[in-house]
Amino acid sequence: MPLTEKGQKIMSAMKSKYGEQEGERVFYASKNAGKITGVDDDAHITSHPGKDIKPDDFQHMGLTSQHVEPIKKLVSECDTLSRRLDAFEGRQHLRKPVKVKPRVKDQMQPSNRHPKEVKNI
């Protein structure tokens, strides 16, 4: 793969420091580890859409950049409201209603607590 000007400088510095073969090995090891970037001329290589570069969803839907920001803001607010509603429903679910036993006639108090005086007729 062709090297950029930066890549050629780094490669020559590593070859002079470590020797011909070892310098090349150290250079490519550093590049693969991600310690040095921008050393390959990979402009002709397109990356897999699902890997590094995500396709712009708004562009293929025909939206311009002026429409994108309000839509992103609206989507963000909807997500926030959805999370808040889920949290609220979760808290409501944890609340347990107090069970009330049905009243039975034996448990009821008489409405007239004092017995009536019996009238002798």
C-alpha positions as CSV (number, residue, x, y, z in Angstrom):
1,M,0.0,0.0,0.0
2,P,1.5,3.4,-0.9
3,L,2.6,5.6,2.0
4,T,1.8,9.3,2.4
5,E,4.6,11.8,2.9
6,K,4.1,11.5,6.7
7,G,4.3,7.7,6.4
8,Q,7.5,7.9,4.4
9,K,9.1,10.2,7.0
10,I,8.2,7.9,9.9
11,M,9.3,4.8,8.0
12,S,12.7,6.2,7.1
13,A,13.2,7.4,10.8
14,M,12.3,3.9,12.1
15,K,14.6,2.2,9.5
16,S,17.5,4.4,10.5
17,K,16.9,3.8,14.2
18,Y,16.1,0.0,14.2
19,G,17.6,-1.2,10.9
20,E,16.1,-2.1,7.5
21,Q,13.9,-5.1,8.4
22,E,13.2,-4.4,12.1
23,G,12.3,-0.7,11.3
24,E,9.7,-1.8,8.7
25,R,8.3,-4.4,11.2
26,V,8.1,-1.7,14.0
27,F,6.4,0.7,11.6
28,Y,3.7,-1.6,10.5
29,A,3.1,-2.9,14.0
30,S,2.7,0.7,15.2
31,K,0.3,1.4,12.3
32,N,-1.8,-1.7,13.0
33,A,-1.9,-0.9,16.7
34,G,-3.3,2.5,15.9
35,K,-0.4,4.4,17.4
36,I,0.4,6.2,14.2
37,T,-2.4,7.3,11.8
38,G,-2.5,8.9,8.4
39,V,0.5,7.1,7.0
40,D,-1.3,5.1,4.3
41,D,-2.7,6.6,1.1
42,D,-6.0,4.8,1.4
43,A,-8.2,7.3,-0.3
44,H,-9.0,4.8,-3.0
45,I,-10.2,2.2,-0.4
46,T,-13.8,2.5,0.7
47,S,-14.6,1.0,4.1
48,H,-17.5,-1.4,4.7
49,P,-20.6,0.6,5.6
50,G,-21.3,-1.2,8.8
51,K,-17.7,-1.0,10.1
52,D,-16.0,2.3,10.5
53,I,-18.0,4.8,8.6
54,K,-21.8,4.9,9.2
55,P,-23.9,6.1,6.2
56,D,-25.7,9.3,6.7
57,D,-29.4,8.3,7.2
58,F,-30.7,11.7,6.6
59,Q,-29.0,12.1,3.2
60,H,-30.5,9.0,1.6
61,M,-34.0,10.2,2.8
62,G,-33.5,13.4,0.8
63,L,-33.2,15.8,3.8
64,T,-30.9,18.8,3.8
65,S,-28.6,19.8,6.6
66,Q,-31.1,22.5,7.7
67,H,-33.7,19.9,8.4
68,V,-31.4,17.5,10.2
69,E,-30.8,19.5,13.4
70,P,-34.5,20.0,14.3
71,I,-35.2,16.4,13.6
72,K,-32.3,15.2,15.8
73,K,-33.5,17.5,18.6
74,L,-37.0,16.2,18.3
75,V,-35.8,12.6,18.3
76,S,-33.7,13.3,21.4
77,E,-36.6,14.8,23.2
78,C,-38.8,11.9,22.3
79,D,-36.2,9.4,23.6
80,T,-36.0,11.4,26.8
81,L,-39.8,11.4,27.3
82,S,-39.9,7.7,26.6
83,R,-37.2,6.9,29.2
84,R,-39.0,9.1,31.7
85,L,-42.3,7.3,31.0
86,D,-40.7,3.9,31.4
87,A,-39.2,5.0,34.7
88,F,-42.6,6.3,35.9
89,E,-44.3,3.1,34.9
90,G,-41.6,1.1,36.7
91,R,-42.2,3.1,39.9
92,Q,-46.0,2.7,39.6
93,H,-45.5,-1.0,39.1
94,L,-43.6,-1.3,42.3
95,R,-46.4,0.3,44.3
96,K,-48.6,-2.3,45.8
97,P,-52.2,-1.5,46.5
98,V,-53.4,-2.1,50.0
99,K,-55.7,-5.1,50.1
100,V,-59.0,-4.3,51.8
101,K,-60.9,-7.3,53.1
102,P,-64.6,-7.3,52.3
103,R,-66.7,-6.4,55.3
104,V,-68.8,-9.2,56.7
105,K,-71.8,-8.6,58.8
106,D,-70.2,-10.1,61.9
107,Q,-67.4,-7.6,61.7
108,M,-69.7,-4.6,61.3
109,Q,-70.5,-2.5,64.3
110,P,-74.2,-1.9,64.9
111,S,-75.2,1.6,64.0
112,N,-76.9,2.0,67.3
113,R,-74.4,1.2,70.0
114,H,-76.7,1.6,72.9
115,P,-79.5,-0.9,73.3
116,K,-82.9,0.6,73.3
117,E,-84.8,0.7,76.5
118,V,-87.6,-1.7,76.4
119,K,-91.0,-0.1,77.0
120,N,-93.5,-2.1,78.9
121,I,-96.9,-1.7,77.5
